[in-house]
Amino acid sequence: MHDDDRALRDELRAADPARTLPPDSPTWLDHRMEQIMTDQSPTTTTVTREVPRRAFRRWMPVVGIAAGLAIAAAIVVPLVVGGPERTVEALQPPPGGGLASGSCLRLEPATVAAQEQAFAARVLQVQGDTVLLEVTERFTGDVADRVEVLQGDAMTSDFSGVPFAVGQSYLVGAVDGTITGCGVTGADSAELRAVYDEAFPG
């Protein structure tokens, strides 16, 4: 050992604050070492990272706008596309082409109530002999959204002397896919509406 090493060692001993204390006994040192080796308590602390609230608040308007756009799309897209396709069925005109007959009895609510299909409709269009009706009210039976029927004869029909007219409303009764005449089907007048209301109360 060099002289410099001895001098450094002496300086370190002189700086030791515990140099004047008596050395610990071997028994105490063994006991302390055993405690250190058998201590199972965790010495580390788990730190949970907290998401900055400022960043979350900054994204809240974006989330709200996205939700609003999704709701608007759910409403607007069906309107733009046209929504679900409407159901259409065809009904035959009364036998003989007319809706009135000289052998018809006075119209009674029971006659209207006996119809398999009864509904109110408005004429959307007339193309040639084909009339397209849009159903506006259903009284009885399974009726499609729209109904096609052949145009009646203006001279023999029961529509106040005129056939189906675009934009006009009618009350229609049908049995076995055929429109019923004898006044059951006609323009949606106050008189015919009263008979339908009595036939289908509520």
Secondary structure as GFF3:
##gff-version 3
##sequence-region A 1 202
A	DSSP	alpha_helix	3	15	.	.	.	ID=ss1
A	DSSP	alpha_helix	26	38	.	.	.	ID=ss2
A	DSSP	alpha_helix	53	81	.	.	.	ID=ss3
A	DSSP	beta_strand	88	91	.	.	.	ID=ss4
A	DSSP	alpha_helix	109	113	.	.	.	ID=ss5
A	DSSP	beta_strand	117	127	.	.	.	ID=ss6
A	DSSP	beta_strand	130	140	.	.	.	ID=ss7
A	DSSP	beta_strand	146	150	.	.	.	ID=ss8
A	DSSP	beta_strand	169	175	.	.	.	ID=ss9
A	DSSP	beta_strand	178	179	.	.	.	ID=ss10
A	DSSP	beta_strand	186	187	.	.	.	ID=ss11
A	DSSP	alpha_helix	190	199	.	.	.	ID=ss12
###
